[in-house]
Amino acid sequence: MHHCKNSDNYAFHVLSLGKIDYCIGCLANTVFLSFLLPVYISIITSELNPLLWTLILGYAAFQFWKVGTSALSGGNPESLTSTLFTVIYLIIVHWIIIFGKIRIEIPEVTLLIAILAFSLPQVTMYLWKIAASQEFKFPRSKLLIRICFIHGYLFALFYTRQDPVVGMAVILAAAGIFVLLRTVAISEVNRNSISCVEPVPGNLDEEVSPSTMALRNGVFRAPISMLLAKPTNSKTDCCIDIFCCSEICCSCLCALGS
């Protein structure tokens, strides 16, 4: 698995901040959900229940505590709690964006252009990885690309608000393209790489990597398989957010435009 330090691609899947290595995908999710999204909601919503605001601010505070604790301890605390909290949070913010009262109505053409513009860098990166059969070697650029892609999903939700049928079609099509390109890219890059993930129960005779999990189990069962997999190395040999990478909420967000 690329988050193990003995992987040749480790340096390209983590962002080193000081002495700590953070998973790029999980860091992008945390930055967007904990900081950018609350700001956006405060700008666009005309009125919001105080209870919902408490949930949003509470989630942001929880994530800042989690990152700080991870940085100090080198581990990832309360993984299951974080998963459940994030799932509830995602449901609430989806409802606010699609059904809530907002101040700004963006034209459909502008939304479509924004979706394409923010999604194109991620698609281009995967196409490059497939063509070159090697990892994209610019962690900071990868972090910005992932954050842009999540913004593309945000604009797709705004489009769903105006046209539910077309909006959902755009989201499903984008998710399908994302998962397909990501799976093929991982397969190309990882063809001869060494995985640090043990086989899931019932497949002890077979080496299991995230890419083979996705190919074998499909989009929706892959996150569950990731939860069942256990890292063989100690936490000092992997980035501190390795368990975050296996959370269902993060896997789904990555698949749908997180």
Secondary structure as the mmCIF struct_conf table of DSSP 4:
data_model
#
loop_
_struct_conf.conf_type_id
_struct_conf.id
_struct_conf.beg_label_comp_id
_struct_conf.beg_label_asym_id
_struct_conf.beg_label_seq_id
_struct_conf.end_label_comp_id
_struct_conf.end_label_asym_id
_struct_conf.end_label_seq_id
TURN_TY1_P TURN_TY1_P1 HIS A 2 HIS A 3
STRN STRN1 CYS A 4 CYS A 4
TURN_TY1_P TURN_TY1_P2 LYS A 5 ASN A 6
BEND BEND1 SER A 7 SER A 7
TURN_TY1_P TURN_TY1_P3 ASP A 8 ASN A 9
HELX_RH_AL_P HELX_RH_AL_P1 TYR A 10 HIS A 13
STRN STRN2 VAL A 14 LEU A 17
TURN_TY1_P TURN_TY1_P4 GLY A 18 LYS A 19
STRN STRN3 ILE A 20 CYS A 23
HELX_RH_AL_P HELX_RH_AL_P2 ILE A 24 VAL A 31
HELX_RH_PI_P HELX_RH_PI_P1 PHE A 32 LEU A 36
HELX_RH_AL_P HELX_RH_AL_P3 LEU A 37 ILE A 44
STRN STRN4 THR A 45 THR A 45
BEND BEND2 SER A 46 SER A 46
HELX_RH_AL_P HELX_RH_AL_P4 PRO A 50 SER A 73
BEND BEND3 GLY A 74 GLY A 75
HELX_RH_AL_P HELX_RH_AL_P5 SER A 79 PHE A 99
BEND BEND4 GLY A 100 GLY A 100
STRN STRN5 ILE A 102 ILE A 102
BEND BEND5 ARG A 103 ARG A 103
HELX_RH_AL_P HELX_RH_AL_P6 GLU A 108 ALA A 132
TURN_TY1_P TURN_TY1_P5 SER A 133 SER A 133
BEND BEND6 GLN A 134 GLN A 134
HELX_RH_AL_P HELX_RH_AL_P7 PRO A 139 GLN A 162
HELX_RH_AL_P HELX_RH_AL_P8 PRO A 164 VAL A 189
TURN_TY1_P TURN_TY1_P6 ASN A 190 ASN A 192
HELX_LH_PP_P HELX_LH_PP_P1 SER A 193 SER A 195
STRN STRN6 VAL A 197 VAL A 197
HELX_LH_PP_P HELX_LH_PP_P2 GLU A 198 VAL A 200
TURN_TY1_P TURN_TY1_P7 PRO A 201 GLY A 202
TURN_TY1_P TURN_TY1_P8 LEU A 204 ASP A 205
BEND BEND7 GLU A 206 GLU A 206
HELX_RH_AL_P HELX_RH_AL_P9 PRO A 210 LEU A 228
STRN STRN7 PRO A 231 PRO A 231
BEND BEND8 THR A 232 ASN A 233
HELX_RH_3T_P HELX_RH_3T_P1 LYS A 235 ASP A 237
STRN STRN8 CYS A 238 CYS A 238
TURN_TY1_P TURN_TY1_P9 ILE A 240 ASP A 241
HELX_RH_AL_P HELX_RH_AL_P10 ILE A 242 CYS A 245
TURN_TY1_P TURN_TY1_P10 SER A 246 SER A 246
HELX_RH_AL_P HELX_RH_AL_P11 ILE A 248 LEU A 256
TURN_TY1_P TURN_TY1_P11 GLY A 257 GLY A 257
#
